[in-house]
Amino acid sequence: EMIETQLIASGITTIAGVDEAGRGACAGPLVVAAVILKNPYESSFDGVKDSKALTAKQRESLYEIICENATSYSIIEIAPSEIDEIGLHKSNLEGMRRAISALAVEPEYILTDGYEIEGLSTPSLAVWKGDQVALSISAASILAKVFRDRVMENLDMKYPGYGFAQHKGYVTRLHQSALEKLGVSDIHRRSYANISTLLNK
């Protein structure tokens, strides 16, 4: 049973789910999405689940469905330079705050995946494995993932040779060998261990 069920039963209907994509990547932005679903039990949301459990094709079509049927949604990017400056965890929380304040409708309640956001005036709950137990968090995870994948595919054309379209900026053998060959680009996160090691060679 989804967490939203209990909230709706207690009379709370405007629920925002928040999630991010790209925490573990060493290149490209961190993307955070917030989404308020009109009615989480609409049949159009049937296929919505944790984005990692879906194929790219399923995520793409659900992305359109969520955008069309959400009461409100927002997607924000945090640049690698900002992540290097304030750190990943802070960037993540900052991104969540920005995504929530960018919503056109003010939520009555906020559900986040795993991390508590301090300083919100709206009641919120950090949900362990949220993208598996809260529909609005799953929806946010799909928006963040699809949006970020598209960003990385565009960056692949701008920075050819790194293989961004394949690995989306995550650390893979392909990515690492491209880094050794081409060096660090300006969309790499310099604070990440594998990148700072290369820079300090």
Secondary structure, DSSP 8 states (H G I E B T S, - for coil): --HHHHHHHTT---EEEEEEE-SS-SBS-EEEEEEEES-TT-GGGTT---GGGS-HHHHHHHHHHHHHHEEEEEEEEE-HHHHHHH-HHHHHHHHHHHHHHT-SS--SEEEEES---TT-SS-EEEETTHHHH-HHHHHHHHHHHHHHHHHHHHHHHHSTTS-HHHHTT---HHHHHHHHHH---TTB-TTSHHHHHHHT-
